[in-house]
Amino acid sequence: MRTLAILGAAGRMGGALIRCSQRTNEWELTAALEQPGHKALGENAGSLAGVDGLDVLVTSDIAAALEKADALIDFTFHEVAPKHAEAAAGAGKALVLGTTGLTDEEAVRVREAARDIPLVWAPNMSLGVNLLFAVLKKAGAVLKAGYRVEIDETHHIHKKDAPSGTALQLGRKIAEGREIDFNSAWIHDPDGAGKLTDSDKIVVRSRREGEVVGDHTAIFENEGERVEFTHRAWSRDAFAMGALHAAAWAIGREPGLYDMQDVLGL
């Protein structure tokens, strides 16, 4: 049985990871972590996640946690992601990182950590979304001239970054298929009020509504037709199961920076 440490254990994703890890006999949760001073420190991680019979207390000691874990999963905040990656690298343990919104400097530190450990870093761990990434690269290659492109993403009001990392990755895959530079082509329409522009641009629209877990739609449109590719996540379990799949895949791999396309062979 593989052993696992979860960062952000008292959060929404942390709870989903704990619940999903206990549904199979594949994982033993050996550590549940939160930041120093967090109100959940000392609490039973299973009770917080709604899981009975789990004797793991929430702690902030990442070094001790890594001694007992084969892999670490991090869905926390961009400011602390580099520190977590460096801790995993120092301990020689596989890391799955689902945190988005990192600055360029933070991203460099994460990539440097991947020189020493297998590190799976993806903006979205859902298996369905990662299949969509592959499909949209093909769609971008086929639906080129005359097709305007819009990516529409909606998330809960608590999400701090906009556009979502998933929306940006969808755009990057379309740009790859079109053989264009995404950074030069994309336009952010924050409130989703604009209209589709010319076919050389990729418009990304962001909405924050209620408790929406994550909706993404990529639209290709011209004067004759409209093609839509949609993924809707109605439970964070979709991301948790993907992250656990990635962690199992990463254990024992050669050091390097991987994404879910690598994990799924796409």
Summary of the structure (lengths in Angstrom):
residues: 266
radius of gyration: 19.1
end to end distance: 27.0
largest distance: 60.4
contacts: 927
relative contact order: 0.16
helix: 36%
strand: 25%
